[in-house]
């Protein structure tokens, strides 16, 4: 996969800097959400204040943005891949992402067995493992979904896009309304297909939105996004048919516009795009690492004094998110390549030289 420059001024490379920025922000928000829900909010806080609730509320407001934007960027980069022959798509995309899902499902299952009290779904027996492997995916469901989405996108290549998008929107609306069974992380698989396809079919529109981003446009999109979030919160309207995918669609517009604006700041772009080009190791490794850190920190932090708890309430989510991202990227430098790509060069397209040490989650 080709490197994406962000600060060298080369138009052919910098035109997708916004996408790497968006991916970088999304993966950090994913890690932050897991830090909040699976660790931070599980600490026994014996001091008062509104900080704990504020962190939880902040994380919830970004739910419509994180994964929908991630899938939209994945679809944006999938345009050329979907045009390949069935054997190439199955080998370079479907097999790759499902291999990564199955491999890391095994790794997660083994590590999480040592921290059974950690608050995430893990297989505690062979039947549940088989169910997670084939039916209801684990917290690695993004990889599972990508493998499935490439099959759907390739199979419907000659179907009118509006028809495919309409069916995917109906599926997302039905799932978010709770009208079909959505155990575990299967809900995410149902709800996000429409955003992957929107990125796939709307590549030109998304490119223009990022390239022509303005602060005024950002504000004009942020207002309806805030209003829709308020409606969801006040009326508990997440299960209103069609509302949740609508909110997520507005969030994608907001995220693409914001990413386009960020690319005007070289240093910030360089930092976020560097993370965005290496999302896979963060995605697959942060959960078991968080589980181990949670097991080590929960009791000491729950028993800490008032001053320590106050400081922890304020800064721990940011510090722990940064630590996890850094630790994942550090380990990635030394772990075998086969943990992050199909082995034996199988993921490389025919006639193309295999890439080295770079397999972002969002497929290009």
Helices and strands as residue ranges (DSSP letters): H 11-14, H 17-38, G 40-42, H 51-61, H 66-76, H 79-82, H 86-89, I 90-95, H 96-112, H 126-134, H 141-155, H 161-176, H 186-201, H 203-211, H 215-235, G 237-239, H 243-262, H 266-276, H 279-302, H 306-332, G 337-339, G 343-345
